[in-house]
Amino acid sequence: MNENDNKYVNEVLKKLNELNAVERFPMNDRGSADLFATVFMDVSRYNPTKKDWMYYDGTRWVADQEGMRAKKKC
């Protein structure tokens, strides 16, 4: 991992701690989905109408082809 990866991981860990994720989200598929939605709501969302992922590029929400950016966040 490079320095940017380490910074990203540390930011996610901090957010998980602030959310009290271990206590708040059950360890099952639904809990994982809710946790992902909560942690990444500002940059990645699922659009049920289009049945595809969207990501925020800093200006607007755009299609995330095949959810590749969302998968990277996992």
C-alpha positions as CSV (number, residue, x, y, z in Angstrom):
1,M,0.0,0.0,0.0
2,N,1.1,3.5,-0.7
3,E,0.7,6.6,1.4
4,N,-2.6,7.5,-0.2
5,D,-4.0,4.0,0.5
6,N,-2.9,4.2,4.1
7,K,-4.5,7.6,4.5
8,Y,-7.8,6.3,3.0
9,V,-7.8,3.2,5.2
10,N,-7.2,5.4,8.3
11,E,-10.0,7.7,7.4
12,V,-12.4,4.8,6.9
13,L,-11.3,3.2,10.3
14,K,-11.9,6.5,12.0
15,K,-15.4,6.8,10.5
16,L,-16.2,3.2,11.6
17,N,-15.1,4.0,15.1
18,E,-17.2,7.2,15.2
19,L,-20.2,5.2,14.0
20,N,-19.7,2.5,16.6
21,A,-20.0,0.2,13.6
22,V,-19.4,-3.1,15.5
23,E,-22.4,-2.4,17.8
24,R,-24.7,-0.6,15.3
25,F,-24.5,-2.8,12.2
26,P,-25.3,-6.6,12.4
27,M,-22.7,-8.9,10.8
28,N,-24.8,-10.1,7.9
29,D,-25.5,-9.1,4.3
30,R,-28.0,-6.4,5.4
31,G,-25.7,-5.0,8.0
32,S,-22.8,-4.8,5.5
33,A,-25.0,-3.1,3.0
34,D,-26.3,-0.6,5.6
35,L,-22.7,0.1,6.8
36,F,-21.5,0.7,3.2
37,A,-24.4,3.0,2.5
38,T,-23.7,5.0,5.7
39,V,-19.9,5.2,5.4
40,F,-19.8,6.1,1.7
41,M,-23.1,8.0,1.3
42,D,-21.3,11.2,0.3
43,V,-19.5,9.6,-2.7
44,S,-21.3,6.4,-3.7
45,R,-25.0,5.5,-4.0
46,Y,-27.1,2.9,-5.6
47,N,-29.8,4.1,-8.0
48,P,-32.6,1.6,-7.9
49,T,-34.4,3.1,-10.9
50,K,-31.4,2.6,-13.1
51,K,-30.3,-0.5,-11.2
52,D,-26.7,0.9,-11.2
53,W,-24.3,2.7,-9.0
54,M,-23.6,6.5,-9.0
55,Y,-20.6,8.3,-7.7
56,Y,-20.1,12.0,-6.8
57,D,-17.3,13.5,-8.8
58,G,-17.1,16.7,-6.7
59,T,-19.7,18.5,-8.8
60,R,-22.5,16.1,-9.7
61,W,-23.7,12.5,-9.5
62,V,-22.6,10.4,-12.5
63,A,-23.0,6.8,-13.5
64,D,-20.5,4.3,-12.0
65,Q,-20.3,1.8,-14.8
66,E,-20.9,-1.7,-13.4
67,G,-20.2,-0.3,-9.9
68,M,-16.5,-0.3,-10.3
69,R,-15.8,2.7,-8.1
70,A,-18.2,1.3,-5.5
71,K,-16.4,-2.0,-5.6
72,K,-13.1,-0.3,-5.1
73,K,-14.3,1.3,-1.9
74,C,-15.1,-2.1,-0.5
